[in-house]
């Protein structure tokens, strides 16, 4: 009866463990699927809700040579469509006009090319000036609400979403080019009315579909990362072998987020390949790379964090290889401590104090590293690696101070007992 009852209890325990393991696996898988979406949701919420973050993202485009060249080309096309060679003769003396018109007829396209080159040079100078960079940043700060237009299709401002294209109005830059032309002697440019021309930021057939998903992710905001983390943590706590499950879950999150980064790189190639011929690929690549810079930064941060957590969980486990690594760690620190003692170092009361509270000190250091990470505004992958290395160094110092000091025994002279006389 005892044997049967024991076998029955083991069977019920096995079924219960299998049920817990299955539920833990489901929670971890859902958390890993949500991890890349959480990264995108956090990026979308930051770009829309944080003006400084948005300006820091879009600002460097003003100094990008490819973007400056594309902007100058667009401004030149807009101005040349409103300048004709006959209008340029309006300021010439009446007696000279017939002769000039006859000469212009012979020059034909070469004169138009010379005028276009002149206008393009002035447009390129304006696009490359500090004034344009200032105007670009100020305009983007003032129309920050227009990013909601680009991502979700709502809002307004100089950024427009029409059909499959996101554009930026270059009217302020064209006005400065017109003034530069007037200053250089082409007074006819001052008669050109206000010109509104659009510079393409993003163009894709899938914008109409993508904006719906981005809108949902934006609404999710910073809650989606929390939900993903809670699901993964719940799966780890429900599992039977928690440490092994933590290592697997951390690596799975890192791999899933890494796949997002790979997908963004693949999409970049496909996106640039499908652009129309009249769109500068170099400028489009610069815009894409700039807009996704912080997204890639977050991807690298999550991957680094997953790897660090997995390594920490593995090294603190009871596996043979983990024990070997810890043994090498302890032996190395012990060798350094022995060398320091032979050089005359004495810790005094510090050593016993650290040995007594070593566990508390370790947890305080771990909590301090975690708190620093959570309070960091926008942590990067290097921040995660740096915090892990700092924590590792402090733990090594703790181990160094907590070790038993091996003082050299001073041999006192032995006194032989006196024999009774």
Secondary structure, 3 states (H helix, E strand, C coil): CHHHHHHHHHHHHHHHHHHHHHHHHHHHHHHHHHHHHHHHHHHHHHHHHCHHHHHHHHHHHHHCHHHHHHHHHHHHHHHHCCCCHHHHHHHCCHHHHHHHHHHHHHHCHHHHHHHHHHHHHHHHHHHCCHHHHHHHHHHHHHCHHHHHHHHHCCCCCCEEEECCEEEEECHHHHHHHHHHHHHCCCHHHHHCCCCCCEEEEEECCCHHHHHHHHHHHHHHCCHHHHHHHHHHHHHHHHCCCHHHHHHHHHHHHHHHHHHHHHHHHHHHHHHHHCCCCCCCHHHHHHHHHHHCHHHHHHHHHHHHHHHHHHHHHHHCCCCHHHHHHHHHHHHHHHHHHHHHHHCCCCCCHHHHHHHHCHHHHHHHHHHHHHHHHHHCCCCCHHHHHHHHHHHHHHHHHHHHHHCCCCCCCCCCCCCCCCCCC
